[in-house]
Amino acid sequence: MSKQILNDRSVIITLGQVLSMALFAYIALLLGSADIRFRNCAVAHAAEPSSGSPTTGSANATSQNPRRKANLLAKVNARLSKDNRFRKLKASVSQPGVVILEGEVFDEEVKQLAAQRVRKIDGVKKVINALHISTLTWLQEQNRVTQMLHDNGYQSVKAKVIGDTVFLSGEVRSEADKHKIEALIESGAPVRVGTNLIRVAPGSIF
């Protein structure tokens, strides 16, 4: 009887060992399959081009951008240099096809003409017109000088600003006042006195 029990236990132990080995083998098979799938995915991912890295086509396009901008700027400068009214104008290309105009021109008509000339150039898609008008700048300076004269009691003196030059006319009581006005104006650069046509009228009432 006891011998039979031992035989049964041996069978049970052996069967348990077989099941354990089979279970371990199954788990190892699953892990091996998962590892193979992981390696295949990794290889496939490495073979794909990265979305953050430029492709050959985009790299070529990027390298050509500076050249296109330089070529376009050369054409713009060549066109503008033919007209002396644009001598204080500066052009730049911010991005392909976009031209920025800066600097100073005489009036609104010349400002618009500069933009029109540039728009007709092949390759120009947009013109940003940031030009300043000289006559407007002159008027602002003229108003400043006139206000300064009035603040110092010279209401009868008139100032006309053209470029960086002030032309004076009117009346003062003495030669000293006439010279004082010149010194007063030139102390407030950037203008200088050109022609001083102020008349000296002693005893005149302003």
Contact map, one row per residue, 1 for C-alpha under 8 A:
11111000000000000000000000000000000000000000000000000000000000000000000000000000000000000000000000000000000000000000000000000000000000000000000000000000000000000000000000000000000000000000000000000000000000
11111100000000000000000000000000000000000000000000000000000000000000000000000000000000000000000000000000000000000000000000000000000000000000000000000000000000000000000000000000000000000000000000000000000000
11111110000000000000000000000000000000000000000000000000000000000000000000000000000000000000000000000000000000000000000000000000000000000000000000000000000000000000000000000000000000000000000000000000000000
11111111000000000000000000000000000000000000000000000000000000000000000000000000000000000000000000000000000000000000000000000000000000000000000000000000000000000000000000000000000000000000000000000000000000
11111111100000000000000000000000000000000000000000000000000000000000000000000000000000000000000000000000000000000000000000000000000000000000000000000000000000000000000000000000000000000000000000000000000000
01111111110000000000000000000000000000000000000000000000000000000000000000000000000000000000000000000000000000000000000000000000000000000000000000000000000000000000000000000000000000000000000000000000000000
00111111111000000000000000000000000000000000000000000000000000000000000000000000000000000000000000000000000000000000000000000000000000000000000000000000000000000000000000000000000000000000000000000000000000
00011111111100000000000000000000000000000000000000000000000000000000000000000000000000000000000000000000000000000000000000000000000000000000000000000000000000000000000000000000000000000000000000000000000000
00001111111110000000000000000000000000000000000000000000000000000000000000000000000000000000000000000000000000000000000000000000000000000000000000000000000000000000000000000000000000000000000000000000000000
00000111111111000000000000000000000000000000000000000000000000000000000000000000000000000000000000000000000000000000000000000000000000000000000000000000000000000000000000000000000000000000000000000000000000
00000011111111100000000000000000000000000000000000000000000000000000000000000000000000000000000000000000000000000000000000000000000000000000000000000000000000000000000000000000000000000000000000000000000000
00000001111111110000000000000000000000000000000000000000000000000000000000000000000000000000000000000000000000000000000000000000000000000000000000000000000000000000000000000000000000000000000000000000000000
00000000111111111000000000000000000000000000000000000000000000000000000000000000000000000000000000000000000000000000000000000000000000000000000000000000000000000000000000000000000000000000000000000000000000
00000000011111111100000000000000000000000000000000000000000000000000000000000000000000000000000000000000000000000000000000000000000000000000000000000000000000000000000000000000000000000000000000000000000000
00000000001111111110000000000000000000000000000000000000000000000000000000000000000000000000000000000000000000000000000000000000000000000000000000000000000000000000000000000000000000000000000000000000000000
00000000000111111111000000000000000000000000000000000000000000000000000000000000000000000000000000000000000000000000000000000000000000000000000000000000000000000000000000000000000000000000000000000000000000
00000000000011111111100000000000000000000000000000000000000000000000000000000000000000000000000000000000000000000000000000000000000000000000000000000000000000000000000000000000000000000000000000000000000000
00000000000001111111110000000000000000000000000000000000000000000000000000000000000000000000000000000000000000000000000000000000000000000000000000000000000000000000000000000000000000000000000000000000000000
00000000000000111111111000000000000000000000000000000000000000000000000000000000000000000000000000000000000000000000000000000000000000000000000000000000000000000000000000000000000000000000000000000000000000
00000000000000011111111100000000000000000000000000000000000000000000000000000000000000000000000000000000000000000000000000000000000000000000000000000000000000000000000000000000000000000000000000000000000000
00000000000000001111111110000000000000000000000000000000000000000000000000000000000000000000000000000000000000000000000000000000000000000000000000000000000000000000000000000000000000000000000000000000000000
00000000000000000111111111000000000000000000000000000000000000000000000000000000000000000000000000000000000000000000000000000000000000000000000000000000000000000000000000000000000000000000000000000000000000
00000000000000000011111111100000000000000000000000000000000000000000000000000000000000000000000000000000000000000000000000000000000000000000000000000000000000000000000000000000000000000000000000000000000000
00000000000000000001111111110000000000000000000000000000000000000000000000000000000000000000000000000000000000000000000000000000000000000000000000000000000000000000000000000000000000000000000000000000000000
00000000000000000000111111111000000000000000000000000000000000000000000000000000000000000000000000000000000000000000000000000000000000000000000000000000000000000000000000000000000000000000000000000000000000
00000000000000000000011111111100000000000000000000000000000000000000000000000000000000000000000000000000000000000000000000000000000000000000000000000000000000000000000000000000000000000000000000000000000000
00000000000000000000001111111110000000000000000000000000000000000000000000000000000000000000000000000000000000000000000000000000000000000000000000000000000000000000000000000000000000000000000000000000000000
00000000000000000000000111111111000000000000000000000000000000000000000000000000000000000000000000000000000000000000000000000000000000000000000000000000000000000000000000000000000000000000000000000000000000
00000000000000000000000011111111100000000000000000000000000000000000000000000000000000000000000000000000000000000000000000000000000000000000000000000000000000000000000000000000000000000000000000000000000000
00000000000000000000000001111111110000000000000000000000000000000000000000000000000000000000000000000000000000000000000000000000000000000000000000000000000000000000000000000000000000000000000000000000000000
00000000000000000000000000111111111000000000000000000000000000000000000000000000000000000000000000000000000000000000000000000000000000000000000000000000000000000000000000000000000000000000000000000000000000
00000000000000000000000000011111111100000000000000000000000000000000000000000000000000000000000000000000000000000000000000000000000000000000000000000000000000000000000000000000000000000000000000000000000000
00000000000000000000000000001111111110000000000000000000000000000000000000000000000000000000000000000000000000000000000000000000000000000000000000000000000000000000000000000000000000000000000000000000000000
00000000000000000000000000000111111111000000000000000000000000000000000000000000000000000000000000000000000000000000000000000000000000000000000000000000000000000000000000000000000000000000000000000000000000
00000000000000000000000000000011111111100000000000000000000000000000000000000000000000000000000000000000000000000000000000000000000000000000000000000000000000000000000000000000000000000000000000000000000000
00000000000000000000000000000001111111110000000000000000000000000000000000000000000000000000000000000000000000000000000000000000000000000000000000000000000000000000000000000000000000000000000000000000000000
00000000000000000000000000000000111111111000000000000000000000000000000000000000000000000000000000000000000000000000000000000000000000000000000000000000000000000000000000000000000000000000000000000000000000
00000000000000000000000000000000011111111100000000000000000000000000000000000000000000000000000000000000000000000000000000000000000000000000000000000000000000000000000000000000000000000000000000000000000000
00000000000000000000000000000000001111111110000000000000000000000000000000000000000000000000000000000000000000000000000000000000000000000000000000000000000000000000000000000000000000000000000000000000000000
00000000000000000000000000000000000111111111000000000000000000000000000000000000000000000000000000000000000000000000000000000000000000000000000000000000000000000000000000000000000000000000000000000000000000
00000000000000000000000000000000000011111111100000000000000000000000000000000000000000000000000000000000000000000000000000000000000000000000000000000000000000000000000000000000000000000000000000000000000000
00000000000000000000000000000000000001111111110000000000000000000000000000000000000000000000000000000000000000000000000000000000000000000000000000000000000000000000000000000000000000000000000000000000000000
00000000000000000000000000000000000000111111111000000000000000000000000000000000000000000000000000000000000000000000000000000000000000000000000000000000000000000000000000000000000000000000000000000000000000
00000000000000000000000000000000000000011111111100000000000000000000000000000000000000000000000000000000000000000000000000000000000000000000000000000000000000000000000000000000000000000000000000000000000000
00000000000000000000000000000000000000001111111100000000000000000000000000000000000000000000000000000000000000000000000000000000000000000000000000000000000000000000000000000000000000000000000000000000000000
00000000000000000000000000000000000000000111111110000000000000000000000000000000000000000000000000000000000000000000000000000000000000000000000000000000000000000000000000000000000000000000000000000000000000
00000000000000000000000000000000000000000011111110000000000000000000000000000000000000000000000000000000000000000000000000000000000000000000000000000000000000000000000000000000000000000000000000000000000000
00000000000000000000000000000000000000000001111111000000000000000000000000000000000000000000000000000000000000000000000000000000000000000000000000000000000000000000000000000000000000000000000000000000000000
00000000000000000000000000000000000000000000011111101010000000000000000000000000000000000000000000000000000000000000000000000000000000000000000000000000000000000000000000000000000000000000000000000000000000
00000000000000000000000000000000000000000000000111111000000000000000000000000000000000000000000000000000000000000000000000000000000000000000000000000000000000000000000000000000000000000000000000000000000000
00000000000000000000000000000000000000000000000011111100000000000000000000000000000000000000000000000000000000000000000000000000000000000000000000000000000000000000000000000000000000000000000000000000000000
00000000000000000000000000000000000000000000000001111100000000000000000000000000000000000000000000000000000000000000000000000000000000000000000000000000000000000000000000000000000000000000000000000000000000
00000000000000000000000000000000000000000000000011111110000000000000000000000000000000000000000000000000000000000000000000000000000000000000000000000000000000000000000000000000000000000000000000000000000000
00000000000000000000000000000000000000000000000000111111111000000000000000000000000000000000000000000000000000000000000000000000000000000000000000000000000000000000000000000000000000000000000000000000000000
00000000000000000000000000000000000000000000000010001111111000000000000000000000000000000000000000000000000000000000000000000000000000000000000000000000000000000000000000000000000000000000000000000000000000
00000000000000000000000000000000000000000000000000000111111100000000000000000000000000000000000000000000000000000000000000000000000000000000000000000000000000000000000000000000000000000000000000000000000000
00000000000000000000000000000000000000000000000000000111111110000000000000000000000000000000000000000000000000000000000000000000000000000000000000000000000000000000000000000000000000000000000000000000000000
00000000000000000000000000000000000000000000000000000111111111000000000000000000000000000000000000000000000000000000000000000000000000000000000000000000000000000000000000000000000000000000000000000000000000
00000000000000000000000000000000000000000000000000000111111111100000000000000000000000000000000000000000000000000000000000000000000000000000000000000000000000000000000000000000000000000000000000000000000000
00000000000000000000000000000000000000000000000000000001111111110000000000000000000000000000000000000000000000000000000000000000000000000000000000000000000000000000000000000000000000000000000000000000000000
00000000000000000000000000000000000000000000000000000000111111111000000000000000000000000000000000000000000000000000000000000000000000000000000000000000000000000000000000000000000000000000000000000000000000
00000000000000000000000000000000000000000000000000000000011111111100000000000000000000000000000000000000000000000000000000000000000000000000000000000000000000000000000000000000000000000000000000000000000000
00000000000000000000000000000000000000000000000000000000001111111110000000000000000000000000000000000000000000000000000000000000000000000000000000000000000000000000000000000000000000000000000000000000000000
00000000000000000000000000000000000000000000000000000000000111111111000000000000000000000000000000000000000000000000000000000000000000000000000000000000000000000000000000000000000000000000000000000000000000
00000000000000000000000000000000000000000000000000000000000011111111100000000000000000000000000100000000000000000000000000000000000000000000000000000000000000000000000000000000000000000000000000000000000000
00000000000000000000000000000000000000000000000000000000000001111111110000000000000000000000000000000000000000000000000000000000000000000000000000000000000000000000000000000000000000000000000000000000000000
00000000000000000000000000000000000000000000000000000000000000111111111000000000000000000000000000000000000000000000000000000000000000000000000000000000000000000000000000000000000000000000000000000000000000
00000000000000000000000000000000000000000000000000000000000000011111111100000000000000000000000100000000000000000000000000000000000000000000000000000000000000000000000000000000000000000000000000000000000000
00000000000000000000000000000000000000000000000000000000000000001111111110000000000000000000101110000000000000000000000000000000000000000000000000000000000000000000000000000000000000000000000000000000000000
00000000000000000000000000000000000000000000000000000000000000000111111111000000000000000000100000000000000000000000000000000000000000000000000000000000000000000000000000000000000000000000000000000000000000
00000000000000000000000000000000000000000000000000000000000000000011111111100000000000000000000000000000000000000000000000000000000000000000000000000000000000000000000000000000000000000000000000000000000000
00000000000000000000000000000000000000000000000000000000000000000001111111110000000000000000100010000000000000000000000000110000000000000000000000000000000000000000000000000000000000000000000000000000000000
00000000000000000000000000000000000000000000000000000000000000000000111111111000000000000011100000100000000000000000000000000000000000000000000000000000000000000000000000000000000000000000000000000000000000
00000000000000000000000000000000000000000000000000000000000000000000011111111100000000000000000000000000000000000000000000000000000000000000000000000000000000000000000000000000000000000000000000000000000000
00000000000000000000000000000000000000000000000000000000000000000000001111111110000000000000000000000000000000000000000010000000000000000000000000000000000000000000000000000000000000000000000000000000000000
00000000000000000000000000000000000000000000000000000000000000000000000111111111000000000010000000000000000000000000010010000000000000000000000000000000000000000000000000000000000000000000000000000000000000
00000000000000000000000000000000000000000000000000000000000000000000000011111111100000000010000000000000000000000000000000000000000000000000000000000000000000000000000000000000000000000000000000000000000000
00000000000000000000000000000000000000000000000000000000000000000000000001111111110000000000000000000000000000000000000000000000000000000000000000000000000000000000000000000000000000000000000000000000000000
00000000000000000000000000000000000000000000000000000000000000000000000000111111111000000000000000000000000000000000110000000000000000000000000000000000000000000000000000000000000000000000000000000000000000
00000000000000000000000000000000000000000000000000000000000000000000000000011111111001100000000000000000000000000100110000000000000000000000000000000000000000000000000000000000000000000000000000000000000000
00000000000000000000000000000000000000000000000000000000000000000000000000001111111101100000000000000000000000000000000000000000000000000000000000000000000000000000000000000000000000000000000000000000000000
00000000000000000000000000000000000000000000000000000000000000000000000000000111111100000000000000000000000000000000000000000000000000000000000000000000000000000000000000000000000000000000000000000000000000
00000000000000000000000000000000000000000000000000000000000000000000000000000011111111100000000000000000000000000000000000000000000000000000000000000000000000000000000000000000000000000000000000000000000000
00000000000000000000000000000000000000000000000000000000000000000000000000000000111111100000000000000000000000000000000000000000000000000000000000000000000000000000000000000000000000000000000000000000000000
00000000000000000000000000000000000000000000000000000000000000000000000000000000001111110000000000000000110001000000000000000000000000000000000000000000000000000000000000000000000000000000000000000000000000
00000000000000000000000000000000000000000000000000000000000000000000000000000001101111111000000000000000100000000100000000000000000000000000000000000000000000000000000000000000000000000000000000000000000000
00000000000000000000000000000000000000000000000000000000000000000000000000000001101111111000000000000000000000000000000000000000000000000000000000000000000000000000000000000000000000000000000000000000000000
00000000000000000000000000000000000000000000000000000000000000000000000000000000000011111100000000000011100000000000000000000000000000000000000000000000000000000000000000000000000000000000000000000000000000
00000000000000000000000000000000000000000000000000000000000000000000000000000000000001111110000000001111100000000000000000000000001000000000000000000000000000000000000000000000000000000000000000000000000000
00000000000000000000000000000000000000000000000000000000000000000000000000000000000000011111000000001110000000000000000000000000000000000000000000000000000000000000000000000000000000000000000000000000000000
00000000000000000000000000000000000000000000000000000000000000000000000010011000000000001111100000111100000000000000000000000000000000000000000000000000000000000000000000000000000000000000000000000000000000
00000000000000000000000000000000000000000000000000000000000000000000000010000000000000000111110000111000000000000000000000000000000000000000000000000000000000000000000000000000000000000000000000000000000000
00000000000000000000000000000000000000000000000000000000000000000000110110000000000000000011111111110000000000000000000000000000000000000000000000000000000000000000000000000000000000000000000000000000000000
00000000000000000000000000000000000000000000000000000000000000000000000000000000000000000001111101110000000000000000000000000000000000000000000000000000000000000000000000000000000000000000000000000000000000
00000000000000000000000000000000000000000000000000000000000000000000100000000000000000000000111111100000000000000000000000000000000000000000000000000000000000000000000000000000000000000000000000000000000000
00000000000000000000000000000000000000000000000000000000000000001001100000000000000000000000111111000000000000000000000000000000000000000000000000000000000000000000000000000000000000000000000000000000000000
00000000000000000000000000000000000000000000000000000000000000000000100100000000000000000000101111100000000000000000000000111100000000000000000000000000000000000000000000000000000000000000000000000000000000
00000000000000000000000000000000000000000000000000000000000000000000000000000000000000000000111111110000000000000000000000011111000000000000000000000000000000000000000000000000000000000000000000000000000000
00000000000000000000000000000000000000000000000000000000000000000000000010000000000000000011111011111000000000000000000000010111000000000000000000000000000000000000000000000000000000000000000000000000000000
00000000000000000000000000000000000000000000000000000000000000000000000000000000000000000011110001111100000000000000000000000011110000000000000000000000000000000000000000000000000000000000000000000000000000
00000000000000000000000000000000000000000000000000000000000000000000000000000000000000001111000000111110000000000010000000000011111000000000000000000000000000000000000000000000000000000000000000000000000000
00000000000000000000000000000000000000000000000000000000000000000000000000000000000000001110000000011111000000000000000000000000111100000000000000000000000000000000000000000000000000000000000000000000000000
00000000000000000000000000000000000000000000000000000000000000000000000000000000000000011100000000001111100000000000000000000000011100000000000000000000000000000000000000000000000000000000000000000000000000
00000000000000000000000000000000000000000000000000000000000000000000000000000000000000011000000000000111110000000000000000000000001111000000000000000000000000000000000000000000000000000000000000000000000000
00000000000000000000000000000000000000000000000000000000000000000000000000000000000011011000000000000011111101100000000000000000001111000000000000000000000000000000000000000000000000000000000000000000000000
00000000000000000000000000000000000000000000000000000000000000000000000000000000000010000000000000000001111101100000000000000000000011100000000000000000000000000000000000000000000000000000000000000000000000
00000000000000000000000000000000000000000000000000000000000000000000000000000000000000000000000000000000111111100000000000000000000011110000000000000000000000000000000000000000000000000000000000000000000000
00000000000000000000000000000000000000000000000000000000000000000000000000000000000000000000000000000000111111110000000000000000000010000000000000000000000000000000000000000000000000000000000000000000000000
00000000000000000000000000000000000000000000000000000000000000000000000000000000000000000000000000000000001111111000000000000000000000000000000000000000000000000000000000000000000000000000000000000000000000
00000000000000000000000000000000000000000000000000000000000000000000000000000000000010000000000000000000111111111100000000000000000000000000000000000000000000000000000000000000000000000000000000000000000000
00000000000000000000000000000000000000000000000000000000000000000000000000000000000000000000000000000000111111111110000000000000101110000000000000000000000000000000000000000000000000000000000000000000000000
00000000000000000000000000000000000000000000000000000000000000000000000000000000000000000000000000000000000111111111000000000000000000000000000000000000000000000000000000000000000000000000000000000000000000
00000000000000000000000000000000000000000000000000000000000000000000000000000000000000000000000000000000000011111111100000000000000000000000000000000000000000000000000000000000000000000000000000000000000000
00000000000000000000000000000000000000000000000000000000000000000000000000000001000001000000000000000000000001111111110000000000000000000000000000000000000000000000000000000000000000000000000000000000000000
00000000000000000000000000000000000000000000000000000000000000000000000000000000000000000000000000001000000000111111111000000010100000000000000000000000000000000000000000000000000000000000000000000000000000
00000000000000000000000000000000000000000000000000000000000000000000000000000000000000000000000000000000000000011111111100000000000000000000000000000000000000000000000000000000000000000000000000000000000000
00000000000000000000000000000000000000000000000000000000000000000000000000000011000000000000000000000000000000001111111110000000000000000000000000000000000000000000000000000000000000000000000000000000000000
00000000000000000000000000000000000000000000000000000000000000000000000000010011000000000000000000000000000000000111111110010010000000000000000000000000000000000000000000000000000000000000000000000000000000
00000000000000000000000000000000000000000000000000000000000000000000000000000000000000000000000000000000000000000011111110011110000000000000000000000000000000000000000000000000000000000000000000000000000000
00000000000000000000000000000000000000000000000000000000000000000000000000000000000000000000000000000000000000000001111111010000000000000000000000000000000000000000000000000000000000000000000000000000000000
00000000000000000000000000000000000000000000000000000000000000000000000000110000000000000000000000000000000000000000111111110000000000000000000000000000000000000000000000000000000000000000000000000000000000
00000000000000000000000000000000000000000000000000000000000000000000000000000000000000000000000000000000000000000000000111110000000000000000000000000000000000000000000000000000000000000000000000000000000000
00000000000000000000000000000000000000000000000000000000000000000000000100000000000000000000000010000000000000000000000011111000000000000000000000000000000000000000000000000000000000000000000000000000000000
00000000000000000000000000000000000000000000000000000000000000000000000100000000000000000000000011100000000000000000011111111110000000000000000000000000000000000000000000000000000000000000000000000000000000
00000000000000000000000000000000000000000000000000000000000000000000000000000000000000000000000011000000000000000000001000111110000000000000000000000000000000000000000000000000000000000000000000000000000000
00000000000000000000000000000000000000000000000000000000000000000000000000000000000000000000000011100000000000000000001000011111000000000000000000000000000000000000000000000000000000000000000000000000000000
00000000000000000000000000000000000000000000000000000000000000000000000000000000000000000000000001111000000000000010011000011111100000000000000000000000000000000000000000000000000000000000000000000000000000
00000000000000000000000000000000000000000000000000000000000000000000000000000000000000000000000001111000000000000000000000000111110000000000000000000000000000000000000000000000000000000000000000000000000000
00000000000000000000000000000000000000000000000000000000000000000000000000000000000000000000000000011100000000100010000000000011111000000000000000000000000000000000000000000000000000000000000000000000000000
00000000000000000000000000000000000000000000000000000000000000000000000000000000000000000000000000011110000000000000000000000001111100000000000000000000000000000000000000000000000000000000000000000000000000
00000000000000000000000000000000000000000000000000000000000000000000000000000000000000001000000000001111100000100000000000000000111110000000000000000000000000000000000000000000000000000000000000000000000000
00000000000000000000000000000000000000000000000000000000000000000000000000000000000000000000000000000111100000100000000000000000011111001000000000000000000000000000000000000000000000000000000000000000000000
00000000000000000000000000000000000000000000000000000000000000000000000000000000000000000000000000000001111100100000000000000000001111111000000000000000000000000000000000000000000000000000000000000000000000
00000000000000000000000000000000000000000000000000000000000000000000000000000000000000000000000000000001111000000000000000000000000111111100000000000000000000000010000000000000000000000000000000000000000000
00000000000000000000000000000000000000000000000000000000000000000000000000000000000000000000000000000000011000000000000000000000000011111110000000000000000000000100000000000000000000000000000000000000000000
00000000000000000000000000000000000000000000000000000000000000000000000000000000000000000000000000000000001000000000000000000000000011111111000000000000000000000000000000000000000000000000000000000000000000
00000000000000000000000000000000000000000000000000000000000000000000000000000000000000000000000000000000000000000000000000000000000111111111100000000000000000000000000000000000000000000000000000000000000000
00000000000000000000000000000000000000000000000000000000000000000000000000000000000000000000000000000000000000000000000000000000000001111111110000000000000000001111000000000000000000000000000000000000000000
00000000000000000000000000000000000000000000000000000000000000000000000000000000000000000000000000000000000000000000000000000000000000111111111000000000000000001000000000000000000000000000000000000000000000
00000000000000000000000000000000000000000000000000000000000000000000000000000000000000000000000000000000000000000000000000000000000000011111111100000000000000000000000000000000000000000000000000000000000000
00000000000000000000000000000000000000000000000000000000000000000000000000000000000000000000000000000000000000000000000000000000000000001111111110000000000000001000000000000000000000000000000000000000000000
00000000000000000000000000000000000000000000000000000000000000000000000000000000000000000000000000000000000000000000000000000000000000000111111111000000000000111000010000000000000000000000000000000000000000
00000000000000000000000000000000000000000000000000000000000000000000000000000000000000000000000000000000000000000000000000000000000000000011111111100000000000000000000000000000000000000000000000000000000000
00000000000000000000000000000000000000000000000000000000000000000000000000000000000000000000000000000000000000000000000000000000000000000001111111110000000000000000000000000000000000000000000000000000000000
00000000000000000000000000000000000000000000000000000000000000000000000000000000000000000000000000000000000000000000000000000000000000000000111111111000000000100000000000000000000000001000000000000000000000
00000000000000000000000000000000000000000000000000000000000000000000000000000000000000000000000000000000000000000000000000000000000000000000011111111100000001100000000000000000000000000000000000000000000000
00000000000000000000000000000000000000000000000000000000000000000000000000000000000000000000000000000000000000000000000000000000000000000000001111111110000000000000000000000000000000000000000000000000000000
00000000000000000000000000000000000000000000000000000000000000000000000000000000000000000000000000000000000000000000000000000000000000000000000111111111000000000000000000000000000000000000000000000000000000
00000000000000000000000000000000000000000000000000000000000000000000000000000000000000000000000000000000000000000000000000000000000000000000000011111111111010000000000000000000000010000000000000000000000000
00000000000000000000000000000000000000000000000000000000000000000000000000000000000000000000000000000000000000000000000000000000000000000000000001111111111000000000000000000000000000000000000000000000000000
00000000000000000000000000000000000000000000000000000000000000000000000000000000000000000000000000000000000000000000000000000000000000000000000000111111110000000000000000000000000000000000000000000000000000
00000000000000000000000000000000000000000000000000000000000000000000000000000000000000000000000000000000000000000000000000000000000000000000000000011111110000000000000000000000000000000000000000000000000000
00000000000000000000000000000000000000000000000000000000000000000000000000000000000000000000000000000000000000000000000000000000000000000000000000001111111000000000000000000000000000000000000000000000000000
00000000000000000000000000000000000000000000000000000000000000000000000000000000000000000000000000000000000000000000000000000000000000000000000000001111111110000000000000010000000000000000000000000000000000
00000000000000000000000000000000000000000000000000000000000000000000000000000000000000000000000000000000000000000000000000000000000000000000000000001100111111000000000000000000000000000000000000000000000001
00000000000000000000000000000000000000000000000000000000000000000000000000000000000000000000000000000000000000000000000000000000000000000000000000000000011111000000000001110000000000000000000000000000000001
00000000000000000000000000000000000000000000000000000000000000000000000000000000000000000000000000000000000000000000000000000000000000000000000000001000011111100000000111110000000000000000000000000100000000
00000000000000000000000000000000000000000000000000000000000000000000000000000000000000000000000000000000000000000000000000000000000000000000000001000000001111110000000111000000000000000000000000000000000000
00000000000000000000000000000000000000000000000000000000000000000000000000000000000000000000000000000000000000000000000000000000000000000000010011000000000011111000011110000000000000000000000000000000000000
00000000000000000000000000000000000000000000000000000000000000000000000000000000000000000000000000000000000000000000000000000000000000000000010000000000000001111100011100000000000000000000000000000000000000
00000000000000000000000000000000000000000000000000000000000000000000000000000000000000000000000000000000000000000000000000000000000000000110110000000000000000111111111000000000000000000000000000000000000000
00000000000000000000000000000000000000000000000000000000000000000000000000000000000000000000000000000000000000000000000000000000000000100100000000000000000000011111110000000000000000000000000000000000000000
00000000000000000000000000000000000000000000000000000000000000000000000000000000000000000000000000000000000000000000000000000000000001000100000000000000000000001111100000000000000000000000000000000000000000
00000000000000000000000000000000000000000000000000000000000000000000000000000000000000000000000000000000000000000000000000000000000000000100000000000000000000001111110000000000000000000000011100000000000000
00000000000000000000000000000000000000000000000000000000000000000000000000000000000000000000000000000000000000000000000000000000000000000000000000000000000000001111111000000000000000000000001111000000000000
00000000000000000000000000000000000000000000000000000000000000000000000000000000000000000000000000000000000000000000000000000000000000000000010000000000000000111101111100000000000000000000001111100000000000
00000000000000000000000000000000000000000000000000000000000000000000000000000000000000000000000000000000000000000000000000000000000000000000000000000000000000111000111110000000000000000000000011111000000000
00000000000000000000000000000000000000000000000000000000000000000000000000000000000000000000000000000000000000000000000000000000000000000000000000000000000011110000011111000000000000000000000011111100000000
00000000000000000000000000000000000000000000000000000000000000000000000000000000000000000000000000000000000000000000000000000000000000000000000000000000000011100000001111100000000000000000000000011110000000
00000000000000000000000000000000000000000000000000000000000000000000000000000000000000000000000000000000000000000000000000000000000000000000000000000000000111000000000111110000000000000000000000001110000000
00000000000000000000000000000000000000000000000000000000000000000000000000000000000000000000000000000000000000000000000000000000000000000000000000000000000110000000000011111000000000000000000000000111100000
00000000000000000000000000000000000000000000000000000000000000000000000000000000000000000000000000000000000000000000000000000000000000000000000000000000010110000000000001111110110000000000000000000111110100
00000000000000000000000000000000000000000000000000000000000000000000000000000000000000000000000000000000000000000000000000000000000000000000000000000000000000000000000000111110100000000000000000000001111100
00000000000000000000000000000000000000000000000000000000000000000000000000000000000000000000000000000000000000000000000000000000000000000000000000000000000000000000000000011111110000000000000000000001110000
00000000000000000000000000000000000000000000000000000000000000000000000000000000000000000000000000000000000000000000000000000000000000000000000000000000000000000000000000011111111000000000000000000001000000
00000000000000000000000000000000000000000000000000000000000000000000000000000000000000000000000000000000000000000000000000000000000000000000000000000000000000000000000000000111111100000000000000000000000000
00000000000000000000000000000000000000000000000000000000000000000000000000000000000000000000000000000000000000000000000000000000000000000000000000000000000000000000000000011111111110000000000000000000000000
00000000000000000000000000000000000000000000000000000000000000000000000000000000000000000000000000000000000000000000000000000000000000000000000000000000000000000000000000010111111111000000000000000101000000
00000000000000000000000000000000000000000000000000000000000000000000000000000000000000000000000000000000000000000000000000000000000000000000000000000000000000000000000000000011111111100000000000000000000000
00000000000000000000000000000000000000000000000000000000000000000000000000000000000000000000000000000000000000000000000000000000000000000000000000000000000000000000000000000001111111110000000000000000000000
00000000000000000000000000000000000000000000000000000000000000000000000000000000000000000000000000000000000000000000000000000000000000000000000000001000000000000000000000000000111111111000000000000000000000
00000000000000000000000000000000000000000000000000000000000000000000000000000000000000000000000000000000000000000000000000000000000000000000000000000000000000000000000000000000011111111100000010000000000000
00000000000000000000000000000000000000000000000000000000000000000000000000000000000000000000000000000000000000000000000000000000000000000000000000000000000000000000000000000000001111111110000000000000000000
00000000000000000000000000000000000000000000000000000000000000000000000000000000000000000000000000000000000000000000000000000000000000000000000000000000000000000000000000000000000111111111000000000000000000
00000000000000000000000000000000000000000000000000000000000000000000000000000000000000000000000000000000000000000000000000000000000000000000000010000000000000000000000000000000000011111111101110000000000000
00000000000000000000000000000000000000000000000000000000000000000000000000000000000000000000000000000000000000000000000000000000000000000000000000000000000000000000000000000000000001111111111110000000000000
00000000000000000000000000000000000000000000000000000000000000000000000000000000000000000000000000000000000000000000000000000000000000000000000000000000000000000000000000000000000000111111100000000000000000
00000000000000000000000000000000000000000000000000000000000000000000000000000000000000000000000000000000000000000000000000000000000000000000000000000000000000000000000000000000000000011111111000000000000000
00000000000000000000000000000000000000000000000000000000000000000000000000000000000000000000000000000000000000000000000000000000000000000000000000000000000000000000000000000000000000001111111100000000000000
00000000000000000000000000000000000000000000000000000000000000000000000000000000000000000000000000000000000000000000000000000000000000000000000000000000000000000001000000000000000000000101111100000000000000
00000000000000000000000000000000000000000000000000000000000000000000000000000000000000000000000000000000000000000000000000000000000000000000000000000000000000000001110000000000000000001101111110000000000000
00000000000000000000000000000000000000000000000000000000000000000000000000000000000000000000000000000000000000000000000000000000000000000000000000000000000000000001110000000000000000001100111111000000000000
00000000000000000000000000000000000000000000000000000000000000000000000000000000000000000000000000000000000000000000000000000000000000000000000000000000000000000000111100000000000001001100001111110000000000
00000000000000000000000000000000000000000000000000000000000000000000000000000000000000000000000000000000000000000000000000000000000000000000000000000000000000000000111100000000000000000000000111110000000000
00000000000000000000000000000000000000000000000000000000000000000000000000000000000000000000000000000000000000000000000000000000000000000000000000000000000000000000011100000000000000000000000011111000000000
00000000000000000000000000000000000000000000000000000000000000000000000000000000000000000000000000000000000000000000000000000000000000000000000000000000000000000000001110000000000000000000000011111100000000
00000000000000000000000000000000000000000000000000000000000000000000000000000000000000000000000000000000000000000000000000000000000000000000000000000000000000000000001111000000000000000000000000111110000000
00000000000000000000000000000000000000000000000000000000000000000000000000000000000000000000000000000000000000000000000000000000000000000000000000000000000010000000000111110000010000000000000000011111000000
00000000000000000000000000000000000000000000000000000000000000000000000000000000000000000000000000000000000000000000000000000000000000000000000000000000000000000000000011110000000000000000000000001111100000
00000000000000000000000000000000000000000000000000000000000000000000000000000000000000000000000000000000000000000000000000000000000000000000000000000000000000000000000000111110010000000000000000000111110000
00000000000000000000000000000000000000000000000000000000000000000000000000000000000000000000000000000000000000000000000000000000000000000000000000000000000000000000000000111100000000000000000000000011111100
00000000000000000000000000000000000000000000000000000000000000000000000000000000000000000000000000000000000000000000000000000000000000000000000000000000000000000000000000011100000000000000000000000001111100
00000000000000000000000000000000000000000000000000000000000000000000000000000000000000000000000000000000000000000000000000000000000000000000000000000000000000000000000000001000000000000000000000000000111110
00000000000000000000000000000000000000000000000000000000000000000000000000000000000000000000000000000000000000000000000000000000000000000000000000000000000000000000000000011000000000000000000000000000111111
00000000000000000000000000000000000000000000000000000000000000000000000000000000000000000000000000000000000000000000000000000000000000000000000000000000000000000000000000000000000000000000000000000000001111
00000000000000000000000000000000000000000000000000000000000000000000000000000000000000000000000000000000000000000000000000000000000000000000000000000000001100000000000000000000000000000000000000000000000111
